[in-house]
Amino acid sequence: MSACTCPSDPDLTHRLIDLTQAGLPLVDDPWAWIAERLGISREQALQLLQQLQRDGAIRRIAAVPNHYRLGYRHNGMTVWDVEDARMDQLGPLVGAQPFVSHCYRRPRRDGWRYNLFAMVHGRSAEDIDRDRQRIRQLLGDACRADDMLVSSRILKKTGLRLNRPAPTDRAQAPSQESSSCSE
Amino acid sequence: MDDLDRRLINRLQHGLPLVPQPWQALANELNSQPQLLRQRVQALLDDGTLTRFGPMFDIERVGGAFTLAALAVPEERFDTVAEQLHAMPEVAHNYRRGHAWNMWFVLACATPDGISASIAHIEQLTGLPVLNLPKEETYHVGLHLPV
């Protein structure tokens, strides 16, 4: 076949994203399905995926659950105003807690004082209150204020989808309802 | 949802193994059959328990960009603005949250320039200022919801 076998070929990577960002079909041989559409061999397709996973470009090929349907009806975005000088020490500590799914430092803005974000998920309001309390203990006097923004409704959850200028002769992605990257 | 569904959901949140026969490998692990596992995943997608099955790309590692942003939407306009954002492919997730900043969404674009263009578009569309909070440091990413 014709395509470059180099796994880090950006064009091939982008074609793979276009092909699979809406989902991978549930077929016996998904690597062959990808290979056929990218014009590479089955072995090359598997190598490409392995390479991208090693590089961190693909986190994993996974099933993304609907939190609510699994009983995790409560999700809280806890936000913290943490002393800048102590962030390098405290951010990783909060991120390492098993009940924290995502943890980031973000900028302060006019009307927004919080610079540390930690997402928590639970089956009850008490669960996430307890998680918040644990984070508060970890941060101690480095935290000047905090809040927890609880989600009351999912307005959209299609996941990350990139629109690129369309190359011609594009294979159709399988029709799953949604796509997701990092969540 | 039965025991096999639970084990399958827990296992698949960690990802399909990148081996020559991935479904067979999964079936061996779960003491099941590849065809049955795929049927179960399809059923879980169909009933909305799973929202997606496929590669999870780190957008930033492939040249793309994303950000977390928020709007403070007047209550009487909330549904209209939610629909306006829903129609934008750049809006990946959008949640209503209990706060003065009551609408929180993730924007994902193929390029960093796309983010600022999307924000400008939303501000023009809604007449509301966007609170743009791109991450400056990642301390942890790894949602796992055991069932």
Interface residues (C-beta under 8 A of the other chain):
Chain A: P10 T13 H14 L16 I17 T20 Q21 A22 G23 L24 L26 V27 D28 P30 W31 L46 L49 Q50 L52 Q53 D55 G56 A57 I58 R59 R60 I61 A62 A63 V64 P65 N66 H67 R69 L70 G71 Y72 M77 M87 G91 P92 V94 G95 A96 V100 S101 H102 C103 Y104 R105 R106 P107 R109 G111 W112 F117 M119 H121 D147 L149 V150 S151 S152 R153 I154 L155 K156 K157 T158 G159 L160 R161 L162 N163 R164 Q176 E177 S178 S179 S180 C181 S182 E183
Chain B: L8 I9 L12 Q13 H14 G15 L16 L18 P20 P22 W23 P34 Q35 R38 V41 Q42 L44 L45 D47 G48 T49 L50 T51 R52 F53 G54 P55 M56 F57 D58 I59 R61 V62 G63 G64 F66 L68 A82 L85 H86 P89 E90 V91 A92 H93 N94 Y95 R96 R97 G98 H99 W101 M103 W104 F105 V106 A108 C109 A110 L131 N132 L133 P134 K135 E136 E137 T138 Y139 H140 V141 G142 L143 H144 L145 V147
